[in-house]
Amino acid sequence: MTDTGKTYTYNVADKHKLYELKEIKVRLKPEDGESLLSNEIIDSPDAVIKLMQGYLDNLDREKLVVVNLDTQNRPLSYHVVSIGDVNRSLAPIQNMYKTAILNNATSIMLFHNHPSGSLVPSRTDDIITARAAYVGQVMGIHILDHVIVANSNDDFFSYKRNKSEILETPRIVLDKIESSDISEELPVYHAVRNNDMHANNSNVVASQIGLAEAEDVKDIPRKK
């Protein structure tokens, strides 16, 4: 009996009957796609960076690629995670690790291009990298590096070399970003609240003198 006065009857198992919980099997089979060819042996992260620079160069849209690595940091395969537009690429975190799991990879490298030609990572790049790195730490598949390449630019940006804290301590980085977001929003919130209070005061004055709109009283001198 419950507080509402309703009585609930629970099913009683029949000892002569078997009950089942079905198992759902999911089988994912990787298939060979387009191979990237090189005149040099592709056996190290540096070799992969050079290969990906050529692959992502002069594209008109952003493309995010993951390269799966073994325990010796040797490349196993690559996978195009997403293709975006000229200034962004959609990057579902879960899709970054699908082929890594299928390949039994122990680490991955992320690559994406900037069609604008700039190698400067955006704030969104930092956030996505930190989130992906944090998920990877939980899963035990670490991000070795996230490399940004740009059109007609022989150089590249490496998070490992320039912003290693995002890969090594992503949770701390995300907490700092979240804290900065909150502190930036507070002045805006107070400003909105002050405007609301001013609007409410104007409405009170308007109602007292029989005006329909508070805008009509904005120039009325206030008592000191």
C-alpha positions as CSV (number, residue, x, y, z in Angstrom):
1,M,0.0,0.0,0.0
2,T,1.4,3.4,-0.9
3,D,0.6,6.9,0.4
4,T,-1.8,7.4,-2.5
5,G,-3.9,4.5,-1.4
6,K,-3.1,2.5,-4.5
7,T,-2.1,-1.2,-4.3
8,Y,0.4,-2.5,-6.7
9,T,0.6,-6.2,-7.6
10,Y,4.0,-7.6,-8.6
11,N,4.4,-10.6,-10.9
12,V,5.3,-13.8,-9.1
13,A,7.8,-16.1,-10.9
14,D,6.5,-19.5,-12.0
15,K,9.2,-22.0,-10.9
16,H,8.3,-24.3,-13.8
17,K,9.0,-21.6,-16.4
18,L,12.3,-20.2,-17.7
19,Y,12.6,-16.4,-18.2
20,E,15.1,-14.8,-20.5
21,L,17.1,-11.7,-21.0
22,K,18.2,-11.5,-24.6
23,E,21.8,-10.8,-25.5
24,I,22.3,-8.4,-28.4
25,K,25.5,-9.0,-30.3
26,V,27.2,-6.2,-32.2
27,R,29.9,-7.1,-34.7
28,L,31.8,-4.3,-36.3
29,K,34.1,-5.2,-39.1
30,P,36.6,-2.7,-40.3
31,E,36.9,-2.4,-44.1
32,D,39.8,-1.2,-46.1
33,G,39.4,2.3,-47.5
34,E,41.7,4.7,-49.4
35,S,45.4,4.1,-48.7
36,L,47.9,6.9,-48.4
37,L,51.1,6.2,-50.1
38,S,54.6,7.5,-49.2
39,N,58.1,7.1,-50.5
40,E,59.2,6.9,-46.8
41,I,58.5,4.2,-44.2
42,I,55.5,5.2,-42.2
43,D,56.7,3.9,-38.8
44,S,56.6,6.9,-36.5
45,P,54.5,9.9,-35.5
46,D,56.8,12.2,-37.4
47,A,56.3,10.2,-40.5
48,V,52.6,10.4,-40.0
49,I,52.7,14.2,-39.6
50,K,54.5,14.6,-42.9
51,L,52.1,12.2,-44.6
52,M,49.0,14.0,-43.3
53,Q,50.4,17.4,-44.2
54,G,50.2,16.3,-47.8
55,Y,46.9,14.7,-47.4
56,L,45.2,17.7,-45.8
57,D,46.9,20.4,-47.8
58,N,44.8,22.7,-50.0
59,L,41.4,21.3,-49.0
60,D,38.5,23.8,-49.2
61,R,36.8,22.4,-46.0
62,E,38.0,21.3,-42.6
63,K,38.6,17.6,-42.2
64,L,39.3,15.8,-39.0
65,V,41.4,12.6,-39.2
66,V,42.4,10.1,-36.5
67,V,45.5,7.9,-36.9
68,N,45.6,4.8,-34.7
69,L,48.9,3.7,-33.1
70,D,50.2,0.6,-31.5
71,T,52.2,0.2,-28.3
72,Q,55.3,1.3,-30.0
73,N,53.6,4.4,-31.5
74,R,53.7,2.9,-34.9
75,P,50.8,3.8,-37.2
76,L,48.2,1.1,-37.8
77,S,45.6,2.9,-39.8
78,Y,43.8,6.3,-40.3
79,H,40.2,7.2,-40.3
80,V,38.3,10.4,-41.5
81,V,36.2,11.3,-38.5
82,S,34.3,14.2,-40.0
83,I,34.3,16.8,-42.8
84,G,33.0,20.3,-42.0
85,D,32.9,23.6,-43.8
86,V,35.5,26.3,-44.4
87,N,36.0,27.2,-40.7
88,R,34.8,24.3,-38.6
89,S,34.5,20.5,-38.5
90,L,32.0,18.6,-36.4
91,A,33.8,16.3,-34.1
92,P,31.8,13.8,-32.1
93,I,34.2,12.5,-29.4
94,Q,32.9,9.0,-29.6
95,N,33.7,8.7,-33.3
96,M,37.3,9.5,-32.7
97,Y,37.8,6.3,-30.8
98,K,35.7,3.8,-32.8
99,T,38.4,2.6,-35.2
100,A,41.0,2.8,-32.4
101,I,39.0,0.2,-30.5
102,L,38.6,-2.0,-33.6
103,N,42.3,-1.8,-34.3
104,N,43.3,-2.5,-30.7
105,A,45.2,0.8,-30.7
106,T,46.8,2.0,-27.5
107,S,47.0,5.7,-28.6
108,I,45.8,8.0,-31.4
109,M,46.9,11.1,-33.1
110,L,44.4,13.7,-34.3
111,F,44.8,15.9,-37.4
112,H,42.8,18.6,-38.9
113,N,43.3,21.4,-41.3
114,H,42.6,25.1,-41.4
115,P,41.7,26.2,-45.0
116,S,42.3,29.8,-43.9
117,G,46.0,29.2,-43.8
118,S,46.3,30.0,-40.1
119,L,48.0,27.6,-37.8
120,V,46.6,29.3,-34.6
121,P,44.3,26.9,-32.8
122,S,40.9,28.3,-31.9
123,R,39.3,28.2,-28.5
124,T,37.0,25.5,-29.9
125,D,40.0,23.5,-31.0
126,D,41.4,23.7,-27.4
127,I,38.1,22.6,-25.9
128,I,37.5,19.6,-28.2
129,T,41.1,18.5,-27.8
130,A,40.8,18.6,-24.0
131,R,37.5,16.8,-24.0
132,A,38.9,14.1,-26.3
133,A,42.0,13.7,-24.2
134,Y,40.0,13.4,-21.1
135,V,37.8,10.6,-22.6
136,G,41.0,8.9,-23.9
137,Q,42.5,8.9,-20.4
138,V,39.3,7.2,-19.1
139,M,39.4,4.6,-21.8
140,G,43.1,4.0,-21.7
141,I,43.6,5.2,-25.3
142,H,45.7,8.3,-25.0
143,I,46.0,11.1,-27.5
144,L,49.7,11.3,-28.5
145,D,49.3,14.6,-30.3
146,H,46.8,16.8,-32.1
147,V,48.3,18.4,-35.1
148,I,46.9,21.3,-37.1
149,V,48.0,21.9,-40.7
150,A,47.2,24.8,-42.9
151,N,46.8,25.4,-46.7
152,S,50.0,26.3,-48.4
153,N,52.0,26.2,-45.2
154,D,54.9,23.8,-44.7
155,D,54.8,24.3,-40.9
156,F,52.3,22.8,-38.5
157,F,50.9,23.3,-35.0
158,S,51.5,20.6,-32.4
159,Y,49.5,20.5,-29.2
160,K,52.2,18.2,-27.8
161,R,54.9,20.8,-28.4
162,N,53.0,23.9,-27.7
163,K,50.0,23.1,-25.4
164,S,51.0,19.8,-23.8
165,E,48.9,20.6,-20.6
166,I,45.8,20.1,-22.7
167,L,46.8,16.6,-23.5
168,E,48.3,15.7,-20.2
169,T,45.9,17.3,-17.7
170,P,42.7,17.9,-19.7
171,R,40.4,17.8,-16.7
172,I,42.2,20.7,-15.1
173,V,42.1,22.6,-18.4
174,L,38.4,22.1,-18.8
175,D,37.7,23.2,-15.3
176,K,39.7,26.4,-15.9
177,I,37.8,27.1,-19.1
178,E,34.5,26.5,-17.4
179,S,35.5,28.8,-14.5
180,S,36.4,31.6,-17.0
181,D,33.1,31.1,-18.8
182,I,31.2,31.6,-15.6
183,S,33.2,34.7,-14.6
184,E,32.6,36.2,-18.0
185,E,28.9,35.6,-17.8
186,L,28.5,37.2,-14.3
187,P,29.0,40.9,-15.4
188,V,26.6,40.3,-18.3
189,Y,24.0,38.8,-15.9
190,H,24.4,41.8,-13.5
191,A,24.0,44.2,-16.4
192,V,20.8,42.5,-17.5
193,R,19.5,42.5,-14.0
194,N,20.2,46.2,-13.6
195,N,18.4,46.9,-16.9
196,D,15.4,44.9,-15.8
197,M,15.3,46.9,-12.5
198,H,15.4,50.1,-14.5
199,A,12.7,48.9,-16.8
200,N,10.5,47.9,-13.8
201,N,10.9,51.3,-12.2
202,S,10.0,52.9,-15.5
203,N,6.9,50.8,-15.7
204,V,5.9,51.8,-12.2
205,V,6.2,55.5,-13.0
206,A,4.3,55.0,-16.2
207,S,1.4,53.2,-14.5
208,Q,1.2,56.0,-11.9
209,I,0.8,58.7,-14.4
210,G,-1.5,56.7,-16.8
211,L,1.0,56.1,-19.6
212,A,0.8,52.9,-21.6
213,E,4.5,52.5,-22.5
214,A,7.5,53.0,-20.1
215,E,9.5,54.4,-23.1
216,D,7.3,57.5,-22.8
217,V,8.7,58.3,-19.4
218,K,12.4,57.8,-19.9
219,D,12.9,61.6,-20.1
220,I,10.8,62.5,-17.1
221,P,13.0,64.1,-14.4
222,R,13.3,61.9,-11.3
223,K,13.0,63.2,-7.8
224,K,16.2,63.6,-6.0
